[in-house]
C-alpha cells in the first residue's frame, strides 16, 4: 500500500516496495552482512541477494513515518551486535535521505551465520 503526503503543490506517494528495496540494498552494502534471509523453508534459511533484495525486508509505511523489519545472515567472526547497529544506521539513513520519511524503528533478526560468503546452503 502506498501512503501519500499532501503538499501545497500536490501529493507524494512512497510505496512499501520502494522503501523495502532501499532498505534491502542498504542492508547488503553493510559490512558483515552475508545476505538477506527469506525465512526458513524445509529447515534451511534461503539466502537472497541482488535482484531479490526485498526478501527478508518487511516495512510499514505511514504518511510521514516508516518501520522496517530485516531478516539477515551475518558473516562468521563478525561482532553481531556491532554489525546490527551499523545496519540499523545505514538503513535508517538511506530510507530517510531518499524518501523524506522518518524511520521510527529498524528491527533486525539474525537468522544465521555464514562461514564463507561464497558458501551456499
Secondary structure as GFF3:
##gff-version 3
##sequence-region A 1 121
A	DSSP	beta_strand	2	7	.	.	.	ID=ss1
A	DSSP	beta_strand	10	15	.	.	.	ID=ss2
A	DSSP	alpha_helix	16	28	.	.	.	ID=ss3
A	DSSP	beta_strand	33	41	.	.	.	ID=ss4
A	DSSP	beta_strand	44	48	.	.	.	ID=ss5
A	DSSP	three_ten_helix	50	52	.	.	.	ID=ss6
A	DSSP	beta_strand	57	61	.	.	.	ID=ss7
A	DSSP	beta_strand	65	75	.	.	.	ID=ss8
A	DSSP	alpha_helix	80	99	.	.	.	ID=ss9
A	DSSP	beta_strand	102	114	.	.	.	ID=ss10
###
